[in-house]
Amino acid sequence: MLRKTCILLSLLAALTAARLPLGFVQLGSWSGMFLDYVEQTGSVPVSLAWTFDGDHRCGGCVYVGEATANAEDQEKSATVETSLKIPFALLDLQIVVVGPSKVLGDLSEEFCLLPLSVPETSVPPPRIS
């Protein structure tokens, strides 16, 4: 149960990070606008033109535009803040001294935990019957 919950939460996070819910809102608002304009004008080409011209925006289109603009502003501010670079001249470099080994004794290269050879098995000669 916990595994399924984690998978669902991961899927939800991935969809939200990809802004897929805003895409669904935009598709729904376009379809609603198209149906409204078909009822108003009675013409499919005119209603398609009005739906996608940008002059006849509905509440859903305004919401998606504002949400997308806010997300882009947040991304720009995040990239500006993380792009600060520290010049290497200001860093205090110290020499690293490697201390003596804490392992006592020498490790032999011949030391192995598992036998690497396979004992030969004797196979009897084939019988002719």
C-alpha positions in Angstrom: 0.0 0.0 0.0 2.8 2.4 0.9 4.6 1.6 -2.4 1.5 2.4 -4.5 1.0 5.6 -2.6 4.6 6.7 -3.2 4.2 5.8 -6.9 1.0 7.9 -7.2 2.5 10.8 -5.4 5.6 10.7 -7.7 3.3 10.6 -10.7 1.4 13.6 -9.4 4.6 15.5 -8.8 5.9 14.8 -12.3 2.6 15.9 -13.9 2.5 19.0 -11.8 6.2 19.8 -12.6 5.4 19.5 -16.3 2.5 21.9 -15.9 0.1 19.3 -17.4 -2.9 20.4 -15.3 -2.6 23.9 -16.9 -2.7 22.3 -20.3 -5.9 20.4 -19.4 -7.5 23.7 -18.2 -6.4 25.4 -21.4 -7.9 22.6 -23.5 -11.2 22.7 -21.6 -11.4 26.5 -21.9 -10.7 26.3 -25.7 -13.5 23.7 -26.1 -15.9 25.8 -24.1 -15.0 28.9 -26.0 -15.5 27.1 -29.4 -18.9 25.8 -28.4 -20.0 29.2 -27.2 -18.8 30.9 -30.4 -20.5 28.3 -32.5 -23.8 29.0 -30.8 -23.3 32.8 -31.2 -22.1 32.9 -34.8 -23.4 29.6 -36.3 -20.2 29.3 -38.2 -17.4 26.9 -37.5 -14.5 28.8 -39.2 -15.4 32.0 -37.5 -15.7 30.4 -34.1 -12.3 28.7 -34.7 -10.8 32.0 -35.6 -12.3 33.7 -32.5 -11.1 30.9 -30.3 -7.5 31.1 -31.2 -7.0 34.8 -32.2 -6.2 36.0 -28.7 -8.7 38.9 -28.8 -11.6 36.9 -27.4 -10.2 35.5 -24.1 -12.2 33.7 -21.5 -11.5 33.4 -17.8 -9.7 30.1 -18.2 -7.4 31.6 -20.8 -6.6 34.5 -18.5 -5.9 32.1 -15.5 -3.6 30.0 -17.6 -1.7 33.0 -18.9 -1.2 34.4 -15.4 -0.2 31.1 -14.0 2.3 30.5 -16.8 3.7 34.1 -16.4 4.1 33.6 -12.6 5.9 30.3 -13.2 8.3 31.8 -15.7 9.0 34.7 -13.4 9.8 32.3 -10.6 12.1 30.3 -12.8 13.9 33.4 -13.9 14.4 34.6 -10.3 15.6 31.2 -9.3 18.2 31.1 -12.1 19.4 34.6 -11.3 19.9 33.7 -7.6 21.8 30.5 -8.3 24.0 31.9 -10.9 26.3 33.7 -8.4 29.9 32.6 -8.9 32.7 32.8 -6.4 36.1 33.7 -7.9 38.8 31.1 -7.1 41.2 33.8 -6.0 39.1 34.5 -2.9 39.2 30.8 -1.8 41.8 29.9 0.8 43.5 26.8 -0.6 45.2 24.5 1.9 47.6 21.6 1.2 46.0 18.3 1.9 48.2 16.0 3.9 47.5 12.3 3.7 48.1 10.5 7.0 49.5 7.1 7.6 47.2 4.1 6.9 45.3 2.8 9.9 45.3 -0.7 8.5 47.9 -2.9 10.3 49.8 -5.4 8.2 50.0 -6.0 4.5 47.1 -7.4 2.5 48.2 -10.2 0.3 47.1 -10.3 -3.4 46.7 -14.0 -3.2 44.2 -13.8 -0.4 40.7 -14.6 -1.7 37.5 -15.6 0.1 36.1 -17.8 -2.6 37.9 -20.6 -4.4 38.4 -19.5 -8.0 39.1 -23.0 -9.4 36.5 -25.7 -10.2 37.5 -29.3 -9.4 37.5 -31.5 -12.5 34.8 -34.1 -12.7 35.5 -37.4 -14.2 33.3 -38.4 -17.1 33.0 -42.0 -18.0 33.5 -43.0 -21.7 30.4 -43.4 -23.8 29.0 -46.9 -24.0 28.1 -48.6 -27.2 25.1 -50.9 -26.8 
